[in-house]
């Protein structure tokens, strides 16, 4: 089912901007997270990925990230807990290059 979803949404996204044949889901992979701490560390990583790549100075400034919503809706203790998880030992393939126009 996930493969079919990816195929249909990739074709739809490519049609929207006229880029036929582009691989929209090329770096997607499914991971089953079985430990709460692993999930929370990855949530911290995702929230701060735009900062890591120099797109924004603070995570909640990136408009396509849930960090601002998370910081508004979670309790201060939850925010401190998630943002306190270290991400340096996560093994996440991340070869993103920031476009020059950004």
N, C-alpha and C positions, 0 to 999 in steps of 0.2 A: 504494500500500500504506500509506504513512504517513497519508494522509487517512482511510482506513478505520480504521486503528488509533486515530486521534484521535477519530473519531466514536464508535466502540465504547467507548473508555475514558471519554469525556466522558459518555455516557449512563449508564455504570456508576457513575461518581463522583456524578452527579446523583441517581441512584436511592438510593445509600447515605445521603445526607443529605436527601433529599426536596426538592431544589432543581431543579425541572424547567425546562429552557430556558436555564440558566446556561451561559455560554461558558467551558468549562474551558481550552481551548487558544487562547483569543482572542489572546494576544500571542506565540504560538509562530511562529518562522520558522526555516527551515533555512539554515545558512550553511556553505559548504564552506571550511574553513580550509586553506590551502595552504602556510603558513609556520609552522614550529615556534614561532618567537617570538610570532606572533599567537595561537597556541593557549595558550602559557604565560601571556601577558598576560591572556587571557580567563579562564584558570583562577584567576589571582590575583584578578581582578575578582569572579568568582563567589564565591570563598572570603570575600572581604571585603565583600560586598554587605549582609549583615545589620548589619555595623558601620556602614557608610555611612548606613543608614537608622535607626540608633540603637536597633536591637533588642537588641544585646549590645555590651559594651565591647571584646570580643576575639573574633575569628572562630571560634575553636574552641569557644566557649561556646554557639553556636547549634546546637541539637540536630538540625536538618534540613539540615545542611551537611556536606560531606565534609572540611572543613578539619581537624577533630580526627583523623580517620582518616589523612589525608594526612601530618599532622605526626608521627603515631606510626609510620607505615610507611615513609616516604621517608627518605632519608639527610639529615643536616643540610645538606649541600651542595645537595641538590635543593630543600629547603624554602627556603633562602636565595636560590637562583636564581629560583624561581617568585615568591616574595614580593618580589623585587627588581625585577620588571618594573613599569614605570609603566602606569597604567591611565587616566590623564587624557586621552589622545588616542584612546581607544576610542570608537567611535560605537555605543553600545548604548542603545536606547530603554528607559528605566527610569522610569516614572511611578508607581511603587509608593507608596502612602500607608499608613503604619503604622496599623493599627486601634487605636482608643482603648483597648480592653481589654488590649492588649499591654503 
